[in-house]
Amino acid sequence: MTNSILIAYASKYGATAEIAEKIGEVPRQAGLSTEVQAVDRVRDLTAYKAVVLGSAVYIGRWRKQAAEFLEANEKALAERPVWLFSSGPTGEGDQEAFGEGRRLPEPLQPIADRIRPRDIAVFPGRVDPKDLNLLERWMIKNVQAPVGDFRDWAAITAWAASIAAALKQGAPA
């Protein structure tokens, strides 16, 4: 195992990828080695001392690649410090309310309970109608979902800084 931290993500239109890049930048600035990769490019977790895993949320679900990654790597993730994040609810206010108070889509909670992540964050996302296909635009209109960029960079940076601080202090695995 190296001292590198993996920030793995699943993103559909790039907003979650940008959040993952910001999360990776903060520990890097604190002197920690980080790698930011899409989950479908990660082959082996043995090289990482810690993992931050996040996904865009659509219709209350993580992207398929992220959910499959979490499930397939459950044992390896349970052996190291892990943080999870979701991106996608739009609008102002309490982002945890998007999932009826849950911070993770319900089908993934039993896996998370076994992995025991250090924290689970929910960040507001971004919806740009020009990126959406016809069905997605119809769905957004039908449910009257807020459109725009609601990402809170200060909150994302603060969360990433807390991860960096925990790892610098040698958070136990």
C-alpha beads as a LAMMPS data file, in Angstrom:
LAMMPS data file: protein, C-alpha beads

173 atoms
172 bonds

1 atom types
1 bond types

-500.0 500.0 xlo xhi
-500.0 500.0 ylo yhi
-500.0 500.0 zlo zhi

Masses

1 110.0

Atoms # bond

1 1 1 0.000 0.000 0.000
2 1 1 1.320 3.440 -0.901
3 1 1 0.497 6.739 0.747
4 1 1 -1.721 7.795 -2.127
5 1 1 -5.377 8.728 -1.726
6 1 1 -7.841 7.712 -4.433
7 1 1 -10.688 10.032 -5.278
8 1 1 -12.977 7.930 -7.486
9 1 1 -16.190 9.214 -9.032
10 1 1 -19.012 8.520 -11.464
11 1 1 -20.292 11.535 -13.373
12 1 1 -22.711 11.875 -16.266
13 1 1 -22.241 15.468 -17.409
14 1 1 -19.035 16.433 -15.602
15 1 1 -20.315 18.270 -12.517
16 1 1 -19.418 15.412 -10.156
17 1 1 -16.043 14.995 -11.887
18 1 1 -15.343 18.665 -11.133
19 1 1 -16.272 18.109 -7.481
20 1 1 -13.920 15.098 -7.354
21 1 1 -11.110 17.204 -8.855
22 1 1 -11.628 19.852 -6.171
23 1 1 -11.656 17.190 -3.445
24 1 1 -8.374 15.808 -4.837
25 1 1 -6.790 19.246 -5.028
26 1 1 -7.249 20.060 -1.332
27 1 1 -5.245 17.140 0.173
28 1 1 -2.655 17.603 -2.587
29 1 1 -2.170 21.204 -1.425
30 1 1 -1.756 19.823 2.109
31 1 1 1.157 17.676 0.913
32 1 1 -0.705 14.398 0.398
33 1 1 -0.504 12.347 -2.785
34 1 1 -3.857 12.037 -4.556
35 1 1 -5.176 10.432 -7.714
36 1 1 -8.536 11.419 -9.168
37 1 1 -10.099 8.828 -11.485
38 1 1 -13.451 7.781 -12.876
39 1 1 -14.538 4.567 -11.140
40 1 1 -14.541 2.640 -14.401
41 1 1 -10.778 3.287 -14.733
42 1 1 -9.848 2.002 -11.257
43 1 1 -8.568 -1.568 -11.383
44 1 1 -7.012 -2.213 -7.972
45 1 1 -7.259 -0.525 -4.569
46 1 1 -4.149 -2.067 -2.996
47 1 1 -2.054 0.974 -3.948
48 1 1 -4.220 3.389 -1.937
49 1 1 -4.177 4.107 1.782
50 1 1 -7.576 5.823 1.636
51 1 1 -10.486 6.209 -0.776
52 1 1 -12.997 8.972 -1.394
53 1 1 -15.850 7.686 -3.565
54 1 1 -18.611 9.790 -5.036
55 1 1 -21.370 9.687 -7.563
56 1 1 -23.865 11.857 -9.286
57 1 1 -27.408 11.109 -8.140
58 1 1 -30.207 10.675 -10.665
59 1 1 -33.738 9.851 -9.603
60 1 1 -32.445 9.077 -6.125
61 1 1 -29.802 6.620 -7.332
62 1 1 -26.039 6.626 -7.710
63 1 1 -24.664 6.088 -11.200
64 1 1 -24.526 2.372 -11.974
65 1 1 -20.715 2.339 -12.243
66 1 1 -20.303 3.827 -8.749
67 1 1 -22.821 1.477 -7.133
68 1 1 -21.140 -1.521 -8.787
69 1 1 -17.704 -0.253 -7.706
70 1 1 -18.868 0.098 -4.092
71 1 1 -20.297 -3.415 -4.098
72 1 1 -17.384 -5.077 -5.946
73 1 1 -14.758 -3.449 -3.701
74 1 1 -16.562 -3.734 -0.380
75 1 1 -13.870 -5.884 1.282
76 1 1 -10.970 -3.674 0.143
77 1 1 -12.842 -0.512 1.116
78 1 1 -13.559 -1.886 4.595
79 1 1 -9.799 -2.257 5.130
80 1 1 -8.950 1.440 4.723
81 1 1 -10.371 4.863 5.565
82 1 1 -13.236 5.705 3.201
83 1 1 -15.356 8.793 2.644
84 1 1 -18.447 8.826 0.408
85 1 1 -20.229 11.689 -1.315
86 1 1 -23.266 12.212 -3.497
87 1 1 -23.790 15.070 -5.914
88 1 1 -26.970 15.929 -7.653
89 1 1 -29.797 17.325 -5.655
90 1 1 -30.362 20.826 -6.943
91 1 1 -31.725 23.912 -5.315
92 1 1 -31.188 25.578 -1.989
93 1 1 -31.627 24.134 1.474
94 1 1 -30.924 20.827 3.174
95 1 1 -29.398 18.476 0.634
96 1 1 -29.925 15.426 2.820
97 1 1 -33.651 15.930 2.431
98 1 1 -33.369 14.766 -1.179
99 1 1 -33.386 11.163 -0.001
100 1 1 -35.962 11.406 2.752
101 1 1 -33.208 12.252 5.230
102 1 1 -30.715 9.695 3.914
103 1 1 -27.218 10.699 2.905
104 1 1 -26.847 7.715 0.578
105 1 1 -29.325 5.985 -1.737
106 1 1 -31.151 3.357 0.338
107 1 1 -29.961 0.258 -1.605
108 1 1 -26.321 1.203 -0.881
109 1 1 -26.757 1.784 2.845
110 1 1 -26.167 -1.863 3.911
111 1 1 -22.832 -1.870 2.036
112 1 1 -21.870 1.458 3.600
113 1 1 -22.794 0.094 7.030
114 1 1 -20.328 -2.760 6.520
115 1 1 -17.588 -0.482 5.108
116 1 1 -18.097 2.082 7.884
117 1 1 -17.081 5.253 6.024
118 1 1 -15.593 8.093 8.060
119 1 1 -18.237 10.426 6.631
120 1 1 -20.909 10.636 3.964
121 1 1 -21.554 14.022 2.363
122 1 1 -24.287 15.251 0.064
123 1 1 -23.422 18.192 -2.165
124 1 1 -25.796 20.178 -4.353
125 1 1 -25.247 19.553 -8.032
126 1 1 -25.588 21.254 -11.365
127 1 1 -28.278 20.875 -14.012
128 1 1 -27.758 22.544 -17.365
129 1 1 -30.718 21.944 -19.695
130 1 1 -28.493 22.189 -22.773
131 1 1 -26.665 19.024 -21.599
132 1 1 -29.863 17.024 -21.173
133 1 1 -31.583 14.772 -23.660
134 1 1 -35.274 15.206 -24.478
135 1 1 -36.480 12.740 -21.828
136 1 1 -34.307 14.324 -19.129
137 1 1 -35.536 17.824 -19.998
138 1 1 -39.119 16.546 -19.781
139 1 1 -38.433 14.955 -16.382
140 1 1 -36.837 18.134 -15.018
141 1 1 -39.798 20.175 -16.212
142 1 1 -42.336 17.639 -14.944
143 1 1 -40.936 17.525 -11.400
144 1 1 -40.097 21.230 -11.467
145 1 1 -36.496 20.576 -10.431
146 1 1 -34.378 23.697 -10.021
147 1 1 -32.000 24.300 -12.914
148 1 1 -28.549 25.836 -12.509
149 1 1 -25.262 25.325 -10.722
150 1 1 -25.878 24.866 -7.000
151 1 1 -22.485 23.428 -6.048
152 1 1 -21.141 24.929 -2.835
153 1 1 -17.393 25.095 -3.396
154 1 1 -16.700 26.348 0.129
155 1 1 -18.503 23.337 1.643
156 1 1 -16.740 20.942 -0.743
157 1 1 -13.355 22.463 0.086
158 1 1 -14.049 22.331 3.838
159 1 1 -15.075 18.664 3.599
160 1 1 -11.936 17.814 1.620
161 1 1 -9.821 19.717 4.160
162 1 1 -11.320 17.620 6.966
163 1 1 -10.309 14.475 5.055
164 1 1 -6.777 15.795 4.573
165 1 1 -6.529 16.683 8.272
166 1 1 -7.732 13.226 9.333
167 1 1 -5.227 11.518 7.060
168 1 1 -2.362 13.753 8.138
169 1 1 -3.155 12.865 11.761
170 1 1 -3.009 9.190 10.808
171 1 1 -6.685 8.293 11.085
172 1 1 -6.793 4.615 12.043
173 1 1 -7.888 2.246 9.303

Bonds

1 1 1 2
2 1 2 3
3 1 3 4
4 1 4 5
5 1 5 6
6 1 6 7
7 1 7 8
8 1 8 9
9 1 9 10
10 1 10 11
11 1 11 12
12 1 12 13
13 1 13 14
14 1 14 15
15 1 15 16
16 1 16 17
17 1 17 18
18 1 18 19
19 1 19 20
20 1 20 21
21 1 21 22
22 1 22 23
23 1 23 24
24 1 24 25
25 1 25 26
26 1 26 27
27 1 27 28
28 1 28 29
29 1 29 30
30 1 30 31
31 1 31 32
32 1 32 33
33 1 33 34
34 1 34 35
35 1 35 36
36 1 36 37
37 1 37 38
38 1 38 39
39 1 39 40
40 1 40 41
41 1 41 42
42 1 42 43
43 1 43 44
44 1 44 45
45 1 45 46
46 1 46 47
47 1 47 48
48 1 48 49
49 1 49 50
50 1 50 51
51 1 51 52
52 1 52 53
53 1 53 54
54 1 54 55
55 1 55 56
56 1 56 57
57 1 57 58
58 1 58 59
59 1 59 60
60 1 60 61
61 1 61 62
62 1 62 63
63 1 63 64
64 1 64 65
65 1 65 66
66 1 66 67
67 1 67 68
68 1 68 69
69 1 69 70
70 1 70 71
71 1 71 72
72 1 72 73
73 1 73 74
74 1 74 75
75 1 75 76
76 1 76 77
77 1 77 78
78 1 78 79
79 1 79 80
80 1 80 81
81 1 81 82
82 1 82 83
83 1 83 84
84 1 84 85
85 1 85 86
86 1 86 87
87 1 87 88
88 1 88 89
89 1 89 90
90 1 90 91
91 1 91 92
92 1 92 93
93 1 93 94
94 1 94 95
95 1 95 96
96 1 96 97
97 1 97 98
98 1 98 99
99 1 99 100
100 1 100 101
101 1 101 102
102 1 102 103
103 1 103 104
104 1 104 105
105 1 105 106
106 1 106 107
107 1 107 108
108 1 108 109
109 1 109 110
110 1 110 111
111 1 111 112
112 1 112 113
113 1 113 114
114 1 114 115
115 1 115 116
116 1 116 117
117 1 117 118
118 1 118 119
119 1 119 120
120 1 120 121
121 1 121 122
122 1 122 123
123 1 123 124
124 1 124 125
125 1 125 126
126 1 126 127
127 1 127 128
128 1 128 129
129 1 129 130
130 1 130 131
131 1 131 132
132 1 132 133
133 1 133 134
134 1 134 135
135 1 135 136
136 1 136 137
137 1 137 138
138 1 138 139
139 1 139 140
140 1 140 141
141 1 141 142
142 1 142 143
143 1 143 144
144 1 144 145
145 1 145 146
146 1 146 147
147 1 147 148
148 1 148 149
149 1 149 150
150 1 150 151
151 1 151 152
152 1 152 153
153 1 153 154
154 1 154 155
155 1 155 156
156 1 156 157
157 1 157 158
158 1 158 159
159 1 159 160
160 1 160 161
161 1 161 162
162 1 162 163
163 1 163 164
164 1 164 165
165 1 165 166
166 1 166 167
167 1 167 168
168 1 168 169
169 1 169 170
170 1 170 171
171 1 171 172
172 1 172 173
